[in-house]
């Protein structure tokens, strides 16, 4: 009987260990150093797309589609070229690690949540309100301690998918270009993908593209949260049941799965009234537990870190499994002179 390894070799598939090591190395770099202090590529991309918006904006779908297409090309193009030019294993690993480091934001996410937790425990609501916009876009002015705590746990859940699992999954499937392309899509959604009179039509393409890019990663996040739930004294079956039951009730096709999984793992209740840019929204209640407390922020951070570790392993496995002789030949051909 032919083995799985022999079948892979017969089809020209070889483990791409440089890509796998690069993904793991980038996550480790983020855990140690955090986001780059200056000239962060995501921030520079956001500035470029904001400038482009000012030039091409019109309250129509077509300009928004062009804007989204230009953003994907700008985000993924340079890394696609860099990956093709990286012919040595060390160079491929370095490019992948650099792209991963700038795309993943695990340390900054945990640090922002921890700062708010510290302020809440000290009874410093003014400071907690001041810190909240670094984590989510809600109006913090009139929020009390309970509402801020809920906002932090919900944002930790959603951003564990958006800023950690999703870029890693795309990196594992499509390499550095997948990492940077995903971050481009997610950043454009943050800039123009809002339900507002200005962006309802222009931002439609960016918002829908972000929904598509996050569909699978959000559900992978929920599954990994279920697997990792024992680190916060949760139960995998209960966590997954909460995700599958409450996730589809959320107005977002993706965020609800992450929030519901965290609610199930932590044994808390999320959802309810919130305010964005002066507009009040009501989100369905997610979970059947108690209201979250500041100590649950620490537990949510622990769960987010566990999901980060498991998604890193998954992405590295995808990268290792996804290389073929054809793709390697394409990289070699970049440096060959025509005969």
N, C-alpha and C positions, 0 to 999 in steps of 0.2 A: 504494500500500500504506500502511495506517495505521501510524504509528509508535507505539512503546511510550509515549512521552510523551503523544501524542494520545489513546491508549486510556485512560491514567490520568486525564487531564483529563475525558474523556467520562464516566467513572465517578465524578466528583466528588472525586478524590484529588489532594491538593496536598502538596508537600514541607513537613513541619513543621520548619523550620529552628530555631525557638526550642527545641524539645525536643532536637533533635540537638546544638545548641550547649550546652544545659544539661548534657547527659550528659558531653560533652567537658570543659566547664568544671569540673564536679564532680570528675572524675578528676584534672585539673590541680591543683585546690585540695587534694585529698588528697596529691598528690605533693609539693606545696610545704609545706603546713601540717600534714599528718597528721591524725589523729583529733582532734575537738574536745576540749580539755583538761578542760572541765567540762560537766556536764549532757549527756553524750552520749546522744542519743535511744535508741540500742540498749541502753545500760546502764540507762536509766530504764525502758524497756520490760521488760527482764529483771527488774528489781526489782518492777514491777507484776505480772508473771506469776508470780513466786515467791510474792508475797503472795496472789495468787488461788489458787495451788495449795494453800496452807495452808488456805484456806477451803473449797475444793470437793473436795479429794482423797478418793478412795475407791478401793479395789482392784477397780475395775470398768472396763469399756470405756466405758459411757455418760458418766460424768463426764469422762473423758478426751476424748471427742469434743466435748462442750460446751466444755471448756477450750481445745481447739484452735480451735474456731469463734470463741470470744470473742477469742482472740489475733489471729486474722486480721483481725477487725473493728477491734480496737484498733490494730493496726499499719497497716492500709491505709486505714481510714476517714478520719482527719484529712487525709492527703495527697490522697485522692480529692476531698474537699471543697475543699481548697486549690487543686487543679488546676482544678476547675470554676469557682471564683471568680476565677481568674487569666485575665482577658479580654484583656489586652494581651500582645503577643509578649514584651516585656521581663519581665513578671511570670511568664509561663510558663517562660521560660528560667531565671529566678532560682529558682523553686520546684523545677524539675528539678535545677538545679545543687546546691541545698542538700540535696535528698534523696540525690543521688548522692554528695556529699561525706561524708555521714554513713553511707551504706550500704556504700561501698567502703573496703577497708582494705589497700591495696597498700603504702603507706609503712610502716605499723606491722608488717606481715608481714615485709617485707624487713629492717627494723631489728631485730626480734627474732631473726631467723635470723643476721644479721651479728654480733650480740652473742655468740651462742653459738659461732659460728665463731672469733671472736677469743679466747674463753676456751679453746677446744679447742687452738688453735695455741699458746697460752701454757702449755699443759699444766695448766690450772686446772680439773680435773674437778669440784671442789666448786662452783665458780661456774657451770660449764656445767649441772650438775644443778639448781642453784637457778634458772637462767634458763629451763630447758626448759618448765615448766608455763605460761609465758606464750604458748607456741606450740602445745602439744598437751597432752592429758590423761593421758599415760602416767606411770607411777610411775618417778621418776628416781633413786630412792635407790641402787640397785645397778647402774645402767647404766654401762658403760665408754665410752671415747671412740668406738669403732666403732658401738655401739648408739645413742649420742646423735646421731652424724652421720647414721645411717640415719633416725632419727626426725625430724630436721630436714628432710631432703630429702623424706621422705614427707609431712610436714605442709605443706611449701611447695607440693607438688603438689596435695594435696587442697584446701588453703585458697585456692590460685589460682582454683580453681573456685568454692568456697563463698563466698569473701569478695570476689571480683573479677568473674569471668566471669558467674556466675549472676545477681547483682543487676543487672549491666549488661544482660544479655539480657532479663530481666524488665522493666527500665526501658525498653528499646527497644521492647518489645512493648506494655506497659501503662502507661507513664509513671511519674510519681512514686509512684502507688499500687502499681504493680508492684514498684518498688524496695523500698518500705517493707513491703509485704506479704510479699515474699520474705524480707527480714531478720527479720520476725516469725516466719515458719515455721522458719527456720534457728535462731533463738534458742530457740524452744520445744523444738526437737529437742535442743539442747544442755542444756536444763534437765531435761527429763523423758523424752527419747527414748532411754533406756538399757536394755540387757538386764540387769535386776536384779529381785529379788523385789518391790521397791516399785513399779517403773515398768513391769513387763512388760505389764500390762493398761492402766493409766491412761495411760501414755505411748505406747501403740500408735498412736493416731490422729496424734499429732504426728510420730512417727517415719515413718509411711507417707506423710504429707503432705510431709515433707521429701524422701523418696525420689522422689516424683512431681515435685516442684518442681525437683529437681536432675538428673533423668534426661537431659534434652536438654542442659543446660549442661555436664554432665560430659563428654559426648561431643564437644561443641563445643570444650571445653578441650583434649581429646586431639587433635582435628584441628588446632587453632591451634598447639599445642605441636609437632606434626609440621611445620607450615608454617614455624614460627619456629626449628626445631631447628638450622639452620645457624649461628645466633648463638652456639651452644655446640659448634660443629664436629660437629653431628649430621647425620643424613640423614633427610629427610622420609619416605621409603619405609620405612626401618628403624624409625623412631619409630612410624609408624602400624601397622606389623605387630606391634610389641611391644604397643601398646595393644589391638589387636583380639585378639591371642592370649592375653595375660595378664590383661587387664581383667576378663573374665567369671569368672575363677577366684577373684577376691576375694570375701569374704563380703558386702561392701557392693555393691549394684547399681550404684553410681556411683563411689565413691572409687578402685576398682581401675583404672578407665580413665585417670584423671588420673595416678596413681602409675606405671602401666605406660608411659604416654607419656613422662613425665619420665625413667624408667629407660632407655627406648630412646634418647631424645635425648642423655642424658648418658653412655650406655654403662656403666651400673652395674646392680647387682643389689639389689633391695629385698625386703621381706617377711621372715618369720621369727617368732621368739618375741617377745612383748611382754606387758606387764602393765598392766592398768587397774584402779585401785581395789582392788589386792590380788588380782585375778583374772587368771591367766595364760591367754593366748590364743596360738594358732599361726596365722600367716597364710601362705598359699602363697607360695613364692618368685616374685618378679616380675622378669623380665629375665634375661639370660644373661651379663651383664658382670661386672666386678670389684666388690668391696665399695666403697661410697662412702667418700671421704676428705674431710677438712675443706675442701680446695680445691674440691670438687664443690658445696659449699654456695654458694660464690660463683657458680659456673656456674648452679646452680639458681635463684638470685636473678635472674641475667641473663635466663634463660629466662622466669621469671615476669613480669618487666617487659616483655619482648617480647610475651608473651601478653596482658598488660594493655593495651598499645598497640593490638594488633590487635583485641582484643575491644571496645575503646572505639570503634574505627572501625566495627566490625560493628554495635554497638548504635546508634550515631548514624545509620547507614544504615537500620536497622530503624525508628527513630523518624521519620526523614525520610520514609520510605515509607508510614508507617502512618496518617497524618492524612487525614481526609475532610471534605467540606463538612458532612456530617451531624453529625460530632463538633464541628466549629466552631460550627454553629448551636446545638448543645446548650449550649456555653459562653456564647454570646451570650444565650440565653434565660434564663440564671441571673439576669442583671441587668435583664431587662425586667419592667416592671410589667404585670399582667394588664389587659386592656382591659375 
